[in-house]
């Protein structure tokens, strides 16, 4: 158990809909990261927040957005869903905001299936 | 940007040491090398990281060459539960003072009985 909690574990929704994935970081961790893993793309970095502020952005679509709240939990919002958005979405957390010897720990992911 | 190159797959006999190589020839002087593994769609699991010196923990050892252009992850006594995709990662500059950890395709290690 990494200490990173993600909900829901599984989600099935229809195209055009909107969903919210939630992440609770490890106790004491200020950074939250979101990754997407689909069968043909591997693990893709989406976005990072540190103490409520966006720190780094990856291949995140405009239909997707994220935020980190004052209690440090984070939500990833996916809207106008398409079949290709079906994937495993991982949240990770770390104490610091960079990667200079900083370890990040991953949750078990949220399986999203768009039908 | 530093990138890594790993063999797509490797086999190892149970109980033997598994040596997983990684090339990171463009790594800069202050970049750490990280190793993670992923067991069939579970969350990636942190294994070890290092900068210049060799590192060891309860899971594995990391050997980094003196020129830092390559490294080897060693699982000293592989078990069937070590079958997984192993990722060697260095951070990638994403603008300003921001970086990200970018995962490649990794090495699928299969431990055989």
Interface residues (C-beta under 8 A of the other chain):
Chain A: X2 X4 X33 X35 X37 X42 X43 X44 X45 X48 X55 X56 X57 X58 X88 X90 X92 X98 X99 X100 X101 X103 X104 X105 X106 X107 X108 X109
Chain B: X30 X32 X34 X36 X38 X41 X42 X43 X44 X45 X46 X49 X51 X87 X91 X94 X95 X97 X98 X99 X100 X101 X102 X103 X104 X105
